[in-house]
């Protein structure tokens, strides 16, 4: 099974970027979503991000919002996300979950980390959780990820200061998610 560190090292040695694919679990359906994620692997992605559908996306543009809404309408919840992760991770491709913080905290941070680890996940991207907030009780994401060995990926923005970049990088495990633009994700004119 490939690791995040291994994938990044291989890509670096080959002089290329790492190709990461993303899709919310449960879109366009539970089975169709898993098939689409597996098609990404067959198509050559190095890392897969499985989105945990959320009703109140803060940073997602209209395309991802619509896909997440459809996944929620299809009944996608944590068990379906964990099942999708398990099936994709079984290919040996590093698989991460991208989730807003509220569903993680509501589910239970230690439970979430343990169940993701059991499903074979390599890590979690938390776009709305900062490293300075990640160690706060009662959630203590740092401890939960340390206990399980899950990668923890925080975001930096184009406006991040050098000090903020350095602090975030120190707390990430796997990689740092560097947003390329300010604002929501998606196409621009």
Residue frames relative to the residue before (quaternion, step in Angstrom):
aa qw qx qy qz dx dy dz
X 1.0000 0.0000 0.0000 0.0000 0.00 0.00 0.00
X 0.4135 -0.7082 0.5216 0.2352 3.54 -0.89 0.99
X 0.2731 -0.7342 0.5969 0.1737 3.54 -1.16 0.64
X 0.6492 -0.4922 0.3878 0.4311 3.56 -1.23 0.28
X 0.6578 0.5069 -0.3155 0.4592 3.58 0.86 -0.94
X 0.6606 0.5195 -0.3010 0.4506 3.57 0.98 -0.88
X 0.6461 0.5164 -0.3161 0.4647 3.57 0.97 -0.85
X 0.6804 0.4755 -0.2982 0.4713 3.58 0.87 -0.88
X 0.6419 0.5163 -0.3248 0.4647 3.61 1.00 -0.76
X 0.6546 0.5082 -0.3162 0.4617 3.60 0.93 -0.84
X 0.6621 0.5018 -0.3089 0.4631 3.56 0.90 -0.92
X 0.6357 0.5259 -0.3257 0.4618 3.57 0.98 -0.85
X 0.6686 0.4998 -0.2977 0.4632 3.60 0.92 -0.90
X 0.6944 0.4482 -0.2615 0.4986 3.57 1.16 -0.63
X 0.4469 -0.7188 0.4314 0.3122 3.58 1.29 -0.03
X 0.6152 0.5358 -0.3572 0.4549 3.58 1.04 0.70
X 0.5538 -0.5824 0.4770 0.3558 3.52 -1.33 0.22
X 0.4856 -0.6114 0.5317 0.3281 3.53 -1.32 0.29
X 0.2679 -0.7555 0.5792 0.1483 3.56 -0.90 0.97
X 0.0751 -0.7981 0.5975 -0.0193 3.55 -0.65 1.21
X 0.1665 -0.7844 0.5917 0.0824 3.57 -0.87 1.00
X 0.1327 -0.7968 0.5880 0.0406 3.56 -1.10 0.77
X 0.1745 0.7435 -0.6386 0.0945 3.54 -1.16 0.72
X 0.4558 -0.6543 0.5117 0.3200 3.60 -0.97 0.74
X 0.5098 -0.6113 0.5035 0.3361 3.59 -1.01 0.77
X 0.7947 0.3289 -0.2289 0.4560 3.56 -1.07 0.73
X 0.6604 0.4567 -0.3193 0.5032 3.59 1.26 0.14
X 0.5365 -0.2283 -0.8058 0.1042 1.62 -1.61 1.88
X 0.7459 0.0614 -0.0694 0.6596 3.57 1.36 -0.18
X 0.6953 -0.4405 0.3192 0.4697 3.61 -1.21 0.12
X 0.7253 0.4156 -0.2475 0.4899 3.59 0.73 -1.04
X 0.6575 0.5190 -0.3103 0.4495 3.59 0.97 -0.84
X 0.6328 0.5344 -0.3266 0.4554 3.56 1.08 -0.71
X 0.6481 0.4980 -0.3142 0.4830 3.56 0.95 -0.87
X 0.6515 0.5106 -0.3218 0.4597 3.59 0.93 -0.86
X 0.6484 0.5082 -0.3201 0.4678 3.61 0.98 -0.78
X 0.6428 0.5093 -0.3205 0.4741 3.59 1.00 -0.80
X 0.6672 0.4825 -0.2984 0.4827 3.59 0.97 -0.83
X 0.6014 0.5431 -0.3569 0.4648 3.61 1.10 -0.61
X 0.6002 0.5446 -0.3581 0.4637 3.60 1.07 -0.68
X 0.6458 0.5118 -0.3162 0.4701 3.57 0.95 -0.89
X 0.6710 0.4857 -0.2993 0.4736 3.59 0.87 -0.94
X 0.6752 0.5041 -0.2801 0.4599 3.57 1.14 -0.66
X 0.6557 -0.5849 0.2876 0.3812 3.58 1.26 -0.01
X 0.3792 0.6990 -0.5360 0.2835 3.61 1.08 0.28
X 0.4473 -0.7004 0.5000 0.2437 3.54 -1.15 0.68
X 0.7788 0.1014 0.0023 0.6191 3.55 1.12 -0.81
X 0.1945 -0.7700 0.5972 0.1125 3.58 -1.08 0.75
X 0.1683 -0.7372 0.6470 0.0976 3.54 -1.08 0.89
X 0.1504 -0.7619 0.6267 0.0649 3.55 -0.79 1.09
X 0.2899 -0.7811 0.5296 0.1592 3.56 -0.59 1.13
X 0.3022 -0.7002 0.6140 0.2035 3.54 -1.06 0.79
X 0.3787 -0.7547 0.4783 0.2414 3.62 -0.33 1.19
X 0.0518 -0.8008 0.5953 -0.0403 3.52 -0.95 0.99
X 0.4963 -0.7123 0.4255 0.2554 3.55 -0.91 0.93
X 0.7892 0.2673 -0.1321 0.5370 3.60 1.12 -0.50
X 0.0029 0.8429 -0.5380 0.0099 3.60 0.61 1.08
X 0.3196 -0.7736 0.5260 0.1507 3.53 -0.91 0.97
X 0.8158 0.2901 -0.0940 0.4913 3.53 0.93 -0.91
X 0.5879 0.6012 -0.3612 0.4030 3.57 1.27 -0.08
X 0.4316 -0.6889 0.5274 0.2469 3.52 -1.08 0.82
X 0.7747 -0.4087 0.2320 0.4230 3.57 -1.30 0.09
X 0.6320 0.5409 -0.3552 0.4264 3.63 0.98 -0.67
X 0.7005 0.4355 -0.2702 0.4966 3.58 0.84 -0.94
X 0.6005 0.5523 -0.3629 0.4501 3.60 1.04 -0.68
X 0.6714 0.4968 -0.2988 0.4617 3.59 0.91 -0.92
X 0.6522 0.5035 -0.3156 0.4707 3.60 0.97 -0.82
X 0.6593 0.4978 -0.3082 0.4717 3.60 0.94 -0.85
X 0.6372 0.5220 -0.3302 0.4610 3.58 0.98 -0.79
X 0.6514 0.5006 -0.3180 0.4732 3.59 0.94 -0.82
X 0.6333 0.5270 -0.3290 0.4615 3.58 0.99 -0.81
X 0.6508 0.5014 -0.3142 0.4758 3.59 0.96 -0.82
X 0.6496 0.5092 -0.3101 0.4717 3.58 0.98 -0.84
X 0.6433 0.5082 -0.3068 0.4835 3.59 1.20 -0.57
X 0.5661 -0.6265 0.3743 0.3834 3.60 1.27 -0.06
X 0.3621 0.7454 -0.4924 0.2663 3.59 1.21 0.31
X 0.0637 0.7640 -0.6339 0.1015 3.51 -0.81 1.15
X 0.8009 -0.3163 0.1942 0.4699 3.57 -1.26 -0.12
X 0.6500 0.5146 -0.3611 0.4270 3.68 0.78 -0.75
X 0.6636 0.4936 -0.3059 0.4716 3.60 1.00 -0.76
X 0.6183 0.5235 -0.3415 0.4765 3.58 1.07 -0.69
X 0.6628 0.5021 -0.3026 0.4659 3.59 0.90 -0.92
X 0.6437 0.5149 -0.3206 0.4666 3.59 1.02 -0.76
X 0.6394 0.5119 -0.3247 0.4729 3.59 0.98 -0.80
X 0.6367 0.5206 -0.3232 0.4682 3.59 0.95 -0.88
X 0.6552 0.5298 -0.3143 0.4374 3.57 0.87 -0.95
X 0.6936 0.4796 -0.2842 0.4562 3.58 0.88 -0.92
X 0.6760 0.4681 -0.3025 0.4821 3.59 0.96 -0.77
X 0.6589 0.5134 -0.3159 0.4500 3.60 0.90 -0.88
X 0.5907 0.5899 -0.3626 0.4143 3.59 1.13 -0.59
X 0.5880 0.5697 -0.3682 0.4406 3.61 1.23 -0.29
X 0.5178 -0.6278 0.4232 0.3983 3.57 1.24 -0.40
X 0.5409 0.6044 -0.4009 0.4258 3.57 1.30 -0.01
X 0.4822 -0.6531 0.4809 0.3313 3.62 -0.79 0.89
X 0.0902 -0.8092 0.5800 -0.0266 3.53 -0.75 1.15
X 0.0831 -0.7903 0.6069 0.0114 3.53 -0.84 1.06
X 0.3183 -0.6805 0.6110 0.2495 3.53 -1.32 0.29
X 0.1717 -0.7321 0.6463 0.1301 3.52 -1.08 0.80
X 0.1401 0.8045 -0.5591 0.1435 3.55 -0.65 1.13
X 0.4703 -0.5982 0.5633 0.3219 3.46 -1.20 0.63
X 0.6382 -0.6042 0.3390 0.3358 3.54 -1.15 0.65
X 0.6081 0.6085 -0.3676 0.3534 3.61 0.90 -0.83
X 0.6836 0.4646 -0.3275 0.4578 3.68 0.77 -0.79
X 0.6214 0.5390 -0.3415 0.4546 3.58 1.07 -0.69
X 0.6857 0.4779 -0.2852 0.4692 3.55 0.84 -0.98
X 0.6500 0.5180 -0.3174 0.4565 3.58 0.97 -0.81
X 0.6680 0.4969 -0.2919 0.4708 3.58 1.00 -0.81
X 0.4943 -0.6029 0.4468 0.4388 3.54 1.14 -0.77
X 0.4071 -0.7653 0.4377 0.2388 3.56 -0.38 1.21
X 0.6841 0.4683 -0.3006 0.4716 3.59 0.88 -0.84
X 0.6296 0.5202 -0.3240 0.4776 3.59 1.04 -0.78
X 0.6434 0.5275 -0.3110 0.4594 3.58 0.93 -0.94
X 0.6792 0.4857 -0.2897 0.4679 3.59 0.83 -0.99
X 0.6718 0.4986 -0.3057 0.4546 3.60 0.89 -0.87
X 0.6951 0.4703 -0.2863 0.4623 3.60 0.88 -0.88
X 0.6260 0.5176 -0.3393 0.4745 3.59 1.07 -0.64
X 0.6301 0.5252 -0.3254 0.4704 3.55 1.01 -0.80
X 0.6560 0.5110 -0.3041 0.4648 3.57 0.94 -0.89
X 0.6693 0.4881 -0.2910 0.4787 3.60 1.12 -0.65
X 0.5786 -0.6227 0.3579 0.3864 3.59 1.27 -0.18
X 0.3668 0.7488 -0.4849 0.2640 3.58 1.22 0.21
X 0.3969 -0.7094 0.5379 0.2235 3.52 -1.20 0.68
X 0.8066 -0.1622 0.1317 0.5529 3.57 1.12 -0.53
X 0.3452 -0.7085 0.5818 0.2008 3.50 -1.42 -0.05
X 0.2189 -0.7289 0.6373 0.1213 3.53 -1.07 0.90
X 0.0571 -0.7988 0.5988 -0.0073 3.57 -0.70 1.11
X 0.2241 -0.8467 0.4641 0.1324 3.60 0.12 1.24
X 0.7727 0.3394 -0.1973 0.4988 3.60 1.06 -0.58
X 0.5985 0.5036 -0.3803 0.4935 3.58 1.23 0.41
X 0.2284 -0.7770 0.5735 0.1230 3.56 -0.76 1.04
X 0.6350 -0.5438 0.3725 0.4029 3.59 -1.13 0.49
X 0.6454 0.5329 -0.3383 0.4303 3.59 1.01 -0.73
X 0.6984 0.4324 -0.2702 0.5022 3.60 1.17 -0.49
X 0.5676 0.6703 -0.3564 0.3186 3.58 1.19 -0.53
X 0.7063 0.4441 -0.2697 0.4809 3.61 1.15 -0.44
X 0.4574 0.7052 -0.4395 0.3167 3.57 1.28 -0.06
X 0.4172 -0.6543 0.5676 0.2753 3.54 -1.11 0.73
X 0.5972 -0.1199 -0.7860 -0.1054 1.62 -2.22 1.07
X 0.5547 0.6686 -0.3855 0.3110 3.60 1.17 -0.29
X 0.0549 0.8649 -0.4989 -0.0012 3.59 0.98 -0.87
X 0.0730 -0.8391 0.5387 -0.0206 3.52 0.51 1.29
X 0.5979 0.5700 -0.3656 0.4289 3.59 1.04 -0.71
X 0.6828 0.4731 -0.2938 0.4729 3.60 0.87 -0.91
X 0.6485 0.5282 -0.3257 0.4408 3.60 0.93 -0.85
X 0.7020 0.4374 -0.2735 0.4909 3.59 0.94 -0.82
X 0.6028 0.5362 -0.3644 0.4652 3.60 1.09 -0.54
X 0.6549 0.5297 -0.3082 0.4421 3.59 0.96 -0.87
X 0.7703 0.3693 -0.1782 0.4885 3.58 0.99 -0.84
X 0.4314 -0.7024 0.4610 0.3287 3.58 1.19 -0.45
X 0.3767 0.7314 -0.4877 0.2920 3.60 1.25 0.17
X 0.4704 -0.6241 0.5358 0.3196 3.52 -1.13 0.65
X 0.1271 -0.7656 0.6233 0.0959 3.56 -1.08 0.66
X 0.1101 -0.8126 0.5721 -0.0167 3.50 -0.68 1.19
X 0.0960 -0.7821 0.6155 0.0151 3.52 -0.73 1.16
X 0.4571 -0.6946 0.4938 0.2544 3.55 -1.23 0.46
X 0.1147 -0.7125 0.6816 0.1209 3.47 -1.38 0.45
X 0.3193 -0.7508 0.5561 0.1583 3.53 -1.19 0.64
X 0.6584 -0.4915 0.3700 0.4336 3.59 -1.21 0.25
X 0.6825 0.4846 -0.2807 0.4696 3.57 1.19 -0.51
X 0.4389 0.7120 -0.4594 0.2989 3.63 1.22 -0.08
X 0.4360 -0.6840 0.5225 0.2629 3.55 -1.01 0.85
X 0.6596 -0.4877 0.3761 0.4308 3.57 -1.24 0.27
X 0.6421 0.5181 -0.3250 0.4622 3.59 0.98 -0.80
X 0.6568 0.5038 -0.3077 0.4691 3.59 0.98 -0.82
X 0.6244 0.5376 -0.3287 0.4615 3.58 1.02 -0.81
X 0.6801 0.4922 -0.2880 0.4608 3.57 0.87 -0.96
X 0.6582 0.5039 -0.3119 0.4644 3.59 0.93 -0.87
X 0.6618 0.4996 -0.3095 0.4654 3.60 0.91 -0.87
X 0.6501 0.5235 -0.3171 0.4504 3.58 0.89 -0.91
X 0.6311 0.5408 -0.3331 0.4452 3.61 1.01 -0.77
X 0.7461 0.4195 -0.2197 0.4680 3.59 1.04 -0.72
X 0.5802 0.5698 -0.3834 0.4379 3.58 1.24 -0.17
X 0.0895 -0.7425 0.6598 0.0729 3.49 -1.30 0.53
X 0.6991 0.3607 -0.3112 0.5332 3.55 -0.52 1.21
X 0.6745 -0.3954 0.2872 0.5534 3.55 0.54 -1.21
X 0.4259 -0.6339 0.5686 0.3056 3.52 -1.37 0.11
X 0.3138 -0.7356 0.5707 0.1863 3.58 -0.86 0.96
X 0.0867 -0.8132 0.5755 0.0064 3.56 -0.39 1.24
X 0.2917 -0.7489 0.5725 0.1624 3.56 -0.44 1.22
X 0.3733 -0.7659 0.4851 0.1969 3.57 -0.84 0.97
X 0.7885 0.1698 -0.0919 0.5840 3.58 1.20 -0.45
X 0.4877 -0.6073 0.5271 0.3400 3.51 -1.29 0.32
X 0.6962 0.4557 -0.3333 0.4434 3.58 -1.04 0.68
X 0.7246 -0.4322 0.3170 0.4332 3.53 -1.33 -0.15
X 0.5835 -0.5730 0.4456 0.3642 3.54 -1.29 0.39
X 0.5555 0.6346 -0.4436 0.3032 3.53 -1.27 0.31
X 0.7234 -0.4469 0.3259 0.4132 3.49 -1.40 0.09
X 0.1418 -0.7632 0.6257 0.0771 3.50 -1.24 0.62
X 0.4848 -0.6610 0.4798 0.3128 3.54 -1.13 0.50
